[in-house]
Amino acid sequence: MPFEDGSGAKDRPCLVLSVRGRTVRVAKITSKFHEELPGVIALPPGAVGDAQGRTSYLETDELREVRSAAFRRRAGVLDAELWQQVRRMVR
């Protein structure tokens, strides 16, 4: 994922929202809860393949476009109930 300030990038889990050709629209996943941000959804512990089983957070307020070639691996699948919550928050 590119950094917010555009000066680099790092591996980061994300939720794929849509795919258009070689571009993928994603919401980033973080291990830090940012209560000041709107649209943060807590994910179940271990949902993104964290070896320690920590809770992660999906940030739906700032979506990104990423090249499909940038993806390294699939971390998991979002359950249907949580997917519905994401769909309500992301339009």
C-alpha positions as CSV (number, residue, x, y, z in Angstrom):
1,M,0.0,0.0,0.0
2,P,1.3,3.5,-0.8
3,F,1.9,5.7,2.3
4,E,-0.5,8.6,2.7
5,D,2.2,11.2,2.0
6,G,3.2,9.4,-1.2
7,S,6.9,8.9,-0.2
8,G,6.9,5.1,-0.3
9,A,4.9,2.0,0.4
10,K,4.8,-1.1,2.6
11,D,3.1,-4.4,2.7
12,R,-0.3,-4.0,4.4
13,P,-3.3,-6.2,4.5
14,C,-6.4,-4.8,2.8
15,L,-9.9,-5.7,1.8
16,V,-10.5,-5.9,-1.9
17,L,-13.7,-4.0,-2.7
18,S,-13.7,-4.2,-6.5
19,V,-11.5,-5.1,-9.4
20,R,-11.5,-3.2,-12.7
21,G,-8.9,-4.5,-15.2
22,R,-5.5,-4.2,-13.6
23,T,-6.7,-1.8,-10.8
24,V,-8.1,-2.9,-7.5
25,R,-10.1,-0.7,-5.1
26,V,-9.2,-1.5,-1.5
27,A,-9.8,-0.4,2.1
28,K,-6.7,-0.7,4.3
29,I,-6.5,-2.9,7.4
30,T,-4.4,-1.8,10.4
31,S,-3.7,-3.1,13.8
32,K,-4.1,0.3,15.4
33,F,-7.5,1.6,16.4
34,H,-8.1,5.2,15.3
35,E,-11.2,6.3,17.2
36,E,-11.0,9.7,15.6
37,L,-11.6,8.3,12.1
38,P,-15.1,7.7,10.8
39,G,-15.9,4.3,9.3
40,V,-13.6,2.1,11.3
41,I,-14.8,-1.5,11.6
42,A,-13.2,-4.0,14.1
43,L,-12.4,-7.3,12.5
44,P,-12.5,-10.6,14.4
45,P,-9.2,-11.5,16.1
46,G,-6.9,-13.4,13.7
47,A,-9.1,-12.5,10.7
48,V,-6.2,-11.3,8.6
49,G,-3.8,-14.1,9.3
50,D,-2.1,-12.4,12.3
51,A,-0.1,-15.1,14.1
52,Q,-0.8,-13.6,17.5
53,G,-4.6,-13.4,16.8
54,R,-4.9,-9.7,17.5
55,T,-7.9,-7.6,16.5
56,S,-7.4,-5.6,13.3
57,Y,-9.4,-2.6,12.0
58,L,-10.7,-1.9,8.6
59,E,-10.6,1.8,7.6
60,T,-13.4,2.6,5.2
61,D,-13.1,6.3,5.1
62,E,-10.1,6.5,2.7
63,L,-10.2,4.0,-0.1
64,R,-7.2,3.4,-2.4
65,E,-6.5,2.2,-5.9
66,V,-3.8,-0.4,-6.2
67,R,-2.3,-2.3,-9.2
68,S,-3.4,-5.9,-9.1
69,A,0.2,-6.9,-9.7
70,A,1.1,-5.5,-6.3
71,F,-0.7,-8.2,-4.4
72,R,1.5,-10.9,-2.8
73,R,-1.0,-13.3,-1.2
74,R,-4.5,-13.8,0.0
75,A,-4.9,-13.6,3.8
76,G,-8.5,-14.8,4.1
77,V,-12.2,-14.4,3.3
78,L,-14.6,-12.0,5.0
79,D,-17.7,-13.6,6.4
80,A,-21.1,-12.5,4.9
81,E,-22.3,-10.6,7.9
82,L,-19.2,-8.4,8.1
83,W,-19.3,-8.0,4.3
84,Q,-22.8,-6.5,4.6
85,Q,-21.5,-4.1,7.3
86,V,-18.7,-3.0,5.0
87,R,-21.1,-2.5,2.0
88,R,-23.3,-0.2,4.1
89,M,-20.3,2.0,5.0
90,V,-18.6,2.0,1.6
91,R,-20.6,3.5,-1.3
